Amino acid sequence: MAILRPSDAELDGLEPEQPLMVDSDADSNAHAILEIERWCREHGLARVQEGWLRKLSLENGTDVYRGVCYKPGGEWDRSRSAAFAEAERTARAMPATRSSVDILRNH
């Protein structure tokens, strides 16, 4: 299994939130998703959460699964930051509770 597309040249200058197609020659949809997900993480990209990738045949006869990824940034960074801030506010507003370990030790 290998990532056949994109080339390193396509990664240079990729703007935040600009979509980029990624092709895998994996033998199944599930393997292609895992391979593309791993490749995206290694390159600082995020994969669009598709459950079924498009399968197509290239001109050279190779069958590939095509996924979409993007460079996080822009709106994605702002919404992620807002979600983390909200989660932190919620956690801080919750009353402190005893550890379940402490509760079990005392009974």
N, C-alpha and C positions, 0 to 999 in steps of 0.2 A: 504494500500500500504506500502511496506517495501523494503528496500535494503536487499537482501538475500546473497549477495556476494560483496565484499570480507570481510574476517574477519579482526579484528584489527591486528592479527599476520601478515597478508599479507602486511599491511601498514608499519610495522616496517622494516626499512632498504631498503625501496623502493628508488632506485637510480633515479636521475633526468632523465627525458625523457623515463624511462622504462614504457612500457604500462601495464595497469592493467585493467582487465575485471570487470565490475560492473553489477550485475543482479538486476532487479526490478520486483516485481510481480504485477505491476500496471495493470489496466484493459485496457489500450490503449497505443499505441506508444507515443502519445503526453504527457500523464501523466507520462510515464516512463522517457521520456527525461527531463521533469521538475524535477522529483524526483531525478534522477541521477545528474543533474546539481546542484541542491541544496546540495546534499550529497557531491559532489566534492568540492564545495565552503567551506563547513563546515570543510573539511579535508585538505584544502590547495592544492587541485588538480585541474587540468583543464580537461574538457571533450573534446574529439575529436568531432568536429562538424559534426556529422552524422545526416542526416535528417530522416532516417529510421533505427531503431535498429533491430538487428537480434532477431527473436522470436524463442524460443526453449522450449522443454519440458524436465525437469530434470527427473532423474531416479525415484524420488518420485511422479511423476505425476504433479508437479507444472509447470505451464507455466510461463516463464519469458521473459523479454526483456533484451538483453545484449548490454551494451554500453562499450566504451573504454575510459579510462582516463589516465593521466600521471602526474607526479610531475614536475612542471615547473623548468627549469634550463638548464644549458649547452647552446646549440645552441639557444634554445627558448629565454633564458634571453638575450643573445647577440643580437639576431635579434630584440627583443622588445626594448632593450636599443638604438639600432641604429635607429629604427623607431621613438622613442620618441625624440631623439636628432635631427633628421631631421625635425620633426614637430615643435620643438622649434626654430630651425634656420629659418624655413619658416615664423613662426609667428613673430619673431623679425624683419625680413626683410620687413614685410608689413608696409606700411605707417599708421600712426595713423589716425583714423577717428573719427568724432563726433558721439556721442551716438544718436541713433534714438529718444530717449526721449527728448534730447536737441533740435533736429531738429524740432520735433512736437511742442515743447513749443514756438519756435521762429516763427512759422507760424500761 
